[in-house]
Amino acid sequence: MSEWPPGHATETSLSEPLPALLELDGRLFSSLTPTERKLLKRYRNGRLRHGLPWIVVGFHAQHIDPIEWLHAPSRAAADRTLRRAGAVVCIRVYD
């Protein structure tokens, strides 16, 4: 299995969140680089297959149109809504 991101532990051996992931907490979603968005997407799509920790990736946005966001035709469209609303990345780790 190849490492993702390069230089970090593989999925099966990951025993704690990547420091790079934790550094995204509190950042504006619209300010993330393409590499940071890929890392966020990996954890946003679900937890590791085996073991802990349970990592939750979410967003906080005070001024968002919930109808537009919930009825977005794709995740990319929903993400555009989050970026326009000034959404902040929220990372929580439960072990």
N, C-alpha and C positions, 0 to 999 in steps of 0.2 A: 504494500500500500504506500502511495506517495504521501509526503508530508504536506499538510496545508494548515496555515500558511507555511511557506518554506522556512525551515529552521526551528519549527515548533513541534511539539509532540503530536503523534498521530492520533486519530479519533479513539482508537482502542486503548491507548495508553494515557490519555489525558485524564489526570486526576484532579485538576483544578482549572478554573477559567484562565484563559490566556490574559496576561497583563494588558495586551493590546485591546482586548475586548473590554476590560474594565475601564480603560482610559476613555472609552466612548461615552460612558455614563455622564449625563449632564450636557452633552454637546448638542448643538442644533443639528437636526437631521440634514438640513440643506448644506451644512458645512463639511460633511464627510467626503473624503477622497474616494475614488473608485475602489482602492484596496480596502479601505475601511468599510465601505458598503458591502463588499464581498464577504468580509469577516462577519459583519452584522447579519447578513443574509444566512450564513451557515448556522448561526445559533438561533436566528429568528424562525427558521423552518422546523425547529424541534430540538429536543435534548439528545444527548448521546444515547446510543442504543443500549449501553450497559452501564449500570452504576450511577454514582453521584459525581458531581453535584447536579442539581436541577437548576438550570440557568434560564431565567425568564427575560426576554427582550420585549420591551414595550415602548410606547411613546406617550408623551404628555403634551397636549395642545389645548389651550383654553378657548381659542377662537377657531373652531373647525365646524364645517357644515356636516353633521353626522349622516344626513341623507346622501349627500354627494360621496362621502367616504365609504359608507356601507354599500352603496349601489355602484361603486366603481366597477367597470367591466374587467379590470385586471389589477394585479398587485402594483404594476407600474403606474397605473392611473391613480390608485389609492395613495401611493407614495408621493405623487405630484401634489395631491391634496394636502398630505402631511407637511411637505416642504413649504407650500404656500402658507400654511397655518402657523409656521414657526415651531413645529413639533420638536420636542427635546427627547433624546434617546434616554431610556431608563433601563438599566441592567440590574437585576436582582439575582443573587445566588443563594440557594437554599441547600444546605447539606445536612 
